[in-house]
Amino acid sequence: MTHPGTLVLIMAAAVLAPLLVYATGRRLRVPLVIFEIALGILIGPDVLGWAHTDEVTDTLADLGLSMLIFLAGYEIEFAAIRGDTLRRSLWAWLIALVAGIGLGLLISGGEAFKAFVIGTALTSTALGTVLPMLRDRGELKGRFGKVMTAFGAVGEFGPVVAMALLLSGRRPGESAALLAAFGVIAAAAVFWALRPRRPWFTRLTVRTLHSSGQFAVRFVMLLLACMLGLAEVFGLDVLLGAFAAGVLTRLVLHRAVPESSDEVLGKVEAMGFGFLVPLFYVVTGIEFDLDALLHDVAALLVVPLFLLLFVLVRGGPVYALAPRDLSTGDRLGLALFASTCLPLVAAITTIGVDQKLIGSNEAASLVGAAMLSVLVLPLLATRLRSADGGKGRPLPDREAGADTEAW
């Protein structure tokens, strides 16, 4: 069982992090996640040695990562991102995957599975980290926010699928068959979610929204548990189930209780961003192998190289294929936001280390570069967009409709 002091320290770090954001906000806008991870490193075994993770904290951290991916899936409005924007985002990710695996082969000396780990990590986007930043700035509903959601969704979903196919430990054909079976069940669930809900569902949601019953919140948690369990049964990464659960939840709530969906989501977000998600980031810091990074000069020197590769491999195709109606500053900002990564890099490298595909030094270098990406790239993206006049313009109806053509 977890030592009570460890959980107290983790939650103390989670509380201290937003205070530090507020204290430094006037001089430098540092993303909340950076303070959460940094505080985790500080209290972890490689610095102060106050906190050590165990099975309970690891389980809670896994739930936090699942909740982060779930909330990212919920934010996606497919009606607004399909069509040309979605095609561009798919091509940008596929090009990045080919380039990433090619570079991975060079870095690994031709070791295929190590190349898959490195290459897949280079293609990810921390949509669950970027979207709250855009929401806080009031840009999520603007043209830039819609485009970023499309490119980020593919950058979040694509690596999860790639992990299921390339890093599952099974033959690719078997993994593809299981993934296809999961997709069929998920499609059936989408069909179910689009059906009108019975009147009792709406009445019970409204009646228990401010009571101890909390029917809608419990229903959302059931959906999440079912999709996580389904992914586990098929031997796929549970993040795939979390993402699918977020999409399903949005469809159900917006069809069954549209007037209460925002309030239900607010309660789920409070559970996620108030407890589970910060716990995941703090535990990521605690488990970060700082000692391996600091005592291996080569691993430390590789960190800025990986950061550059995140921008070139992921951001390069995004910039090239960004919608042409975006300004140069918005396209640069889009590329940098899309290159911001961390949660999936941490998950991918953990799988790689567990399966002995990469060493702990290489994993620490990748995670260190991903942490720098969260610190540096959103700040740089915001400055470039501000200098170019991009301030989260609202999405006019004609632009919203431009991307809703059937593809």
Phi, psi and omega in degrees: 000149180296136173294129185303330180295327180295312180295323177297316179296319180297315181289328175296319176296321179296325178284321182292328185303308178295332175295321178292323176300316180294319183292327183262357188298329182288333183257323184209129180272097180261126179302143182305320184299329180295316178294322180297315179291316181299319178294325175297317177298319183298315183274354184284181187293338184273352179237271182278335179071025182277327187239137176225134182280158175216193186298321182292311180294324177295320178295316178296321178295320176297320176296323178297317177295318178298319179295322178299314179291323177301312181294326176295318177297324180295326184290344188280123174256098185297331179296334183267343187245355182285177181086219187299318181298317180293321177300314180298318181292323177295314179296321180298319180289319180297319177297318179297320181296315179298314180296319181295315179293323176299314177293325177298322177296321178293315182293322185272357182073029177093004178282111190299311185291323175296321178297323178296318179298308182295314183297318179293321179299325182289348185257000189274156175232133180275071183301320180294341177269322185284318185301317176300326177296315179292323179296317180296332179268002179073025185252357188295327183269357179279177180303313180298318180298320179295315180294318179298322178298318180295308181295322180290324179297316178293323178290341177267316184282321183302309179299328178295317177294318179298320177299318180296326183274320190259333188240020182276347183085359177256171174294143182306321180297318178295317179297319180296321179295316178295321178296320178296319178297318176299318180298321179296315180294320178296321178296320176297322178294323177296316177301318178296319182294331182279348179287147178299138178277153178294151180304326182298329180298313180295315182298316182291324177299311182293319184293326185258005186297329181240029179234182180287347180293313178044053185302313185296318179296318179295323179295319178298316179295327176294316177302315180298314180298319181296316182288324175296317179295321179297315178298321180295318179299321180278001179072024180259165178295135184296340179296331175297318177294322179296316180297314179298322179296322178297317178297315180297317181299318179299315181298315182295309185294318182289338178269322186274315184225064184301327182284342181247359186298320181295322181290322177296315179299321179302321179291320178293319178297323178299319177294319182286297184285343178272339184221297191289314183294310177299327177297319178300315183291320178295317178296324175302318177294318180299320183274355180295130185275073181295325181298317180296325181287317184285334182262008176231100184302320181298316180296322179292320180290335181285340183304306178296331177295316178295322177300316177297320180293324175304316182290317183287312185288312182273314185285327182302304177299326178297315179298317183293327185254008178298147178307140187289345180282352176281145177289169179300318179297320178293322179293319176295317178298319178300316180297319182287318176298319180294333179277351178288126186213162171182300186305311182288329176297318177297318180292316182295315181292327176297316176298317180298319179289317180299323180270007178058036177270330175225160179275165180295330178294316179294320178298317179296322179295316180294315180293321177299317177294322178295322176297318177297324180298321179291326181284317191265312192293316177298322178297316179294320179298317180297318180293318180296320179291322179294319179295331182268357179093004179283114183229038177068052180302142177293156183270108178296159182300321182294325178287322180299323181282341184295331184257010182256015175289147177292136180252000000 
